[in-house]
Amino acid sequence: MISISTASSRSRTRGAIPERSKLAAIWLFAVAAMVLAMVVVGGATRLTGSGLSITVWKPITGIIPPLNSAAWADAFARYRHSSQYWLINQGITLDQFKVLFWWEWGHRLLGRTIGLVFAAPFIAFVTTRSLPRRLLGRCIALFALGGLQGLVGWWMVESGLEGRASVEPERLATHLGVALVLFSALVWTALEAWNGEARARRSDGWSLAGAIFAAAVFFQCLMGALVAGNHAGLIDGDWPLMAGRWFPEDYWQGGVWATFAHGLAAVQFNHRIVAYAVLAGAAALAIAAARSGRTPTAIRLLALAALVDACAQGALGIASLWLSVPLAVALAHQANAVILLAIAVSLLWRARRV
């Protein structure tokens, strides 16, 4: 009787422990870090004008670069048929083309590597039954989202091969948006794997505030993609004014889409305004967390981190404008935006748990 009671008690104890796997969490955090690196490399590829140097998409065989003179000549010949070559790079040498090619090839190789780094451990976790069951469907969705990102990337590249010297800004924003959704989902799932299933859900104001802040950071990243896609960071390099005015005189471009997706002054102005909103939101969260004695310590620290990082992000954005978008500053600005998103997602995740 005693042994049965003891076994039953142990069973209940085991059932009360949330499913978790710190090893799986480390794996997911590592993949998220690789996605962050992918965003930065993608930014470097765009800033160096390399993104259109490979004019075909071969998901499997494309991993092999040109290995001889004939293969290089063929790749260069294809590039010389692109609009970017005729509009910007006409007359470049094969050696100059190779520099562009290796940037884009490295970007695509990193994407393939991320897929492998995700898939191989996932299969191992499933085979050994060491992945929390509630995360199985999420991980399958993450893998599918990674595949979708590859398709969206090629859809973006296609828009710049004919009639343009660069990709369409809205497609660039879509490409970045899918990457950031994937990154955010990886961070969220990793936190779930590390901490286990929540005992209960919070219903206080922090959940709503965290969701609004995370959405604002995500939206601001998309605004930044429109600035990058339109090369709008190269105009109106003064701050806080724009060409000496508080509101740019060439804001309206005759239509809603032409203005908000393609207007150079408009997309930069909008990016600035949303940046102010994000900074104000971060300050409000940090102040509210510090004033409330009932706010969990983790939320206080994350709110403070969001404020500090938002300030750093603003400084990087201003420096990028003043210095005419140098590569190092621009990449730091892009990387820090993803870090701020990670903080916002972590804050929202923590706010939804007791």
N, C-alpha and C positions, 0 to 999 in steps of 0.2 A: 504494500500500500504506500509506504514511504517512497519507494523507488519510482512508483507511477506518478506520485504527486511531484516529486523532484523533477522527473522528466517533463511533466506537463509545464512546470514552472519555467524550466529551461527553454521549452518550446515557445512559451509566451514571451520570454525575454528576447529570444532570437527574433521573433516576429515583430517586436517593438523597435528593434534597431533598424534605422533606415538603410535602404540599399545604397551603397557607395563604393567607389573604386578610385583611390587616389592615383593609381597608375594610369587609369583611363583619363583622369583629369589632367595629368601631366602631358599625356599624349595630345589631348584636345587643346591645351594651352600652347603646346609647341606648334601645332598646326595653325592656330590663330596667329602666333608670332610670324610664321612663314607667310601668311596672308598679308600681314602688315608689311613685311619685306617686299611682297609682290606689289603692293600699292606704291611703295617708294620706288622700286625699280621701274614700274610702269610710268611714274612721274618723270623719272630720269629719261626714259625712252621717249616720252613726249617732248620734254624740254630740249633734248638733243636732236629732235627732228627725225628720230630713227623708226618710229612706229609703223611707217608705210614702206619700209625697205624690203620686207618679205611680202610679196604680192599674191601668194597662194597659201591655202590652209590645208595642211596635211596632218591631222591629229596624231597619227601613228608614225609614219615615215618621216615626218617633218623634224623629228628629234635628231636626225642625221644631217649635219651641215654640209656644205660643199667640201669635197675632199680632194679635188684636183682642179687643174686650170680650166678644163672644159665645164665642170659643174659651176665654178665661179663665173665663168663667162655667161652661162645660161641664166644664172640668178641675176646678174647685172643687166643682161638684155631684157629680162622681164621688168626690172625696175625702170629701165629707160623708156618703157611704154606707159609709165604711170604719169598722172598729172603733176605730182610733186616734183618729179625730175624736170619736166619741161618748164614749170612755173618758178622753181626755186633752185634746183641743184643741177641745172643743165651744164654739162661740161665737166662734172666731177670725175675723178680718176677711179679706177678699180680699187685702189688702196683706200681712198676716201669712202667709197661705197662699203667696203668691208667693215669700217668702223661703225657705220649705221647698222649694217646687217647684224653684227655681233651683239649690239645692244638689244635689238628686237628678238634675236634668237635666244639670248639669255633670259629675256622676259618670258618667252614661251616655254623655255626649258624649266624655269622655276615653277610655272603653272603645272606642268606635267609632274614635276617632282612632288609638289604638294599633293596631287592626286594619289601618287604612289605612297607617300608618307601617311596619308589618311587610310588608304585601302588596305595595305598590308597588315598594320596593327589591328584594324577593325576585323579583318578575317580571323586573326589570331584570337582576339577577344571573344568573338562569337564561337569559334571552335572550342575554346577552353571554357566557355560559359562563364566568363569573368566580367562581362559587361552588364551593368544593371539593366534589368529587363525593360524598365520604363524608358531607357535611353536608346533602345534598339531602333525604334521607328525614327527617332530624331536623327540618329547618325546616318540612317539611310537617306533621309531628306537632305542632310548636309552634303552627302556625296552627290546627290542629284543636283543640288544647287551649285556645287563646284563644276559639274559638267555643263550646266546652263551658263555659267560664267564664261567658259570657253567659247560657246556658241555666240554669246553676246559680244565677246571680244572680236570675233571675226566679223560679225555684223557691223561693229563699229569701224573696223579697218576698211571694209568694203566701201563705206561712205566716202573715203578719202582717196580712192584709187582713180576715179574719173571725174574730171570737172572741178576738183578742189585740190588744194595743196596740203590740206589737213582734214582730220575727221570732223564730222558734224558734232557741234558742242553737246546737243541733246543726247546723242549716242554715247559720247564720252561720259556724260553724267549718268546715263543708265548703266554703263559698264562699271563705273565706280560704285554706283548705288548697290548693284548686285554683290560686289566684293565686300562692301560694308555690311550688308545684311548677313552674308556668310560669316564675316568676322564676328559680328555681334552674336550670332547664333552659336558660334564655337565657344565664345567666352561664357555665354549663359549656360550652355550644356556642360562645359568644364566645371563651372561652379556647382551645378547640380550633381555632377559625378563626385566632386570632392566632398561636398557637405551632406549628400543624401537627400531623401525626400523631405519636404517641409512638414513640420508637425501641424501647422495651420497657416492661414494666409492673413496678412495684415490688411486692414480696411481703413486705416487712418489716412490723413492727407499726404503722407510721404509717398505713398504709392502713386497717387495722381501727380504730385509734383515731380517725382522721379521720371514718370512716363513723359510728361511735357518737356522736361529738360533733355532727356535722351532724344526725343523726336526733334527738338530744336537743333541739337548738335548734328544729327543726321541730315536734316534739311540744310544746315549751313555747309556741310560737306558737299552736298549737291550744288549749292550756289557757287562754291569754290570751283567745282568742275566746269561750270558754265564760264566762269572767269578764265580758267585755263584754256578751255576749248576755243574761246574767242580771242585769246591772247590779250585780254582786256587789262591784265596787270601791267602792260607796257604803256598805258596811257594814263593821264591825270595822276602823275606820280607824287603829288603833294598830299599832305594830310595834316589836319582834319578836313581841309577843303579839297575840292576837286576842280583843278584848273582855276583856282582862286575863287570858286563859288561854293556855297553850301549845298546847292542842288544843281546838278549838271544841266546846262542849257540844251544839250543834245540828247536828253534822256529818252524822249518819245521818238519812235522810229516809224510811226504811221500805222502800226497794228500791234495787237497784244503779243502775238507770238514773236514777231520781228523785234519787239522791244525787250520782252522778258527772257527770250532765249538767245537772241543774236545782237541786241544793242550793246555795244561795248561799254558806254558810260552807264547804261542801265544795270547791266549784270554786276559791274563793279560796285555801283552805289547800293544795290540790293544786298550784295555780299557784306558791305560795311554795316548796313542797318541791322541785318540779322546777327552779325558779330556783336554789336552793341547789346542786342536782346539776349544773346547767349551769356555774355559777361554779366549783365544785370541779373539774369536768372541764377547764375552761379553764385553771385554775391548774396542774393536773397536766400538761397538754400544754405549757404555757410552761416549767415547771420541767424537764421531760424534754428539751425541745428545747435549753434553755440548757446542760444538763449534758452532753449528748452531743456530742462533738467531730465525729462523723460526720454529724450532722444538717445537711441543706442549709440555706443561709442563708435561702432563701425560706420554708421551713417554720418556721424560728426566728422570722422576722418576722411571719408569719401567726399563729403560736401566741401571740406577744406581743400582737398586735393583738386577737386573740380575747379574751384576758384583760382588756385595757384596756376593750374595748367591753362585755364582760359585766359589769364593775364599774359602768360608766356606766349600763348597762341596769338593774341592780339599784337604783342610786340614783334613777333616774327612776321606777321602780316604787314605791319607798318614798315618794317625793315625791308621786306621784299619789294614794297612799292617804292620806297626812297632810293633803293639801290638798283632799280630796274630789273628785278627778278633774277638775281644771280642763282646759279644752279644749287649751291650748297644751302642757301637760305630758303629757297623755294622747296627743296626736299625736306628740310627740317620742319617747315610750316606744314607740309603735307603729312609727314610722319606724326607730328604732334597732334594733328587733327584726329588721327585714328586713335592715338593714346587717350585723348579727351573723350572720344566716343566709348572707349573701353571703360573709363572711369564712370561715365554716365550710365552705361549698361550695368556695371557692377553695383552702382548706387540704386538703380531701379530694382535689380535682383534682390538686394539686401532689404530694400524697403517693403518688398512683398512677402517677406518671411518674418516670423516671430523670432 
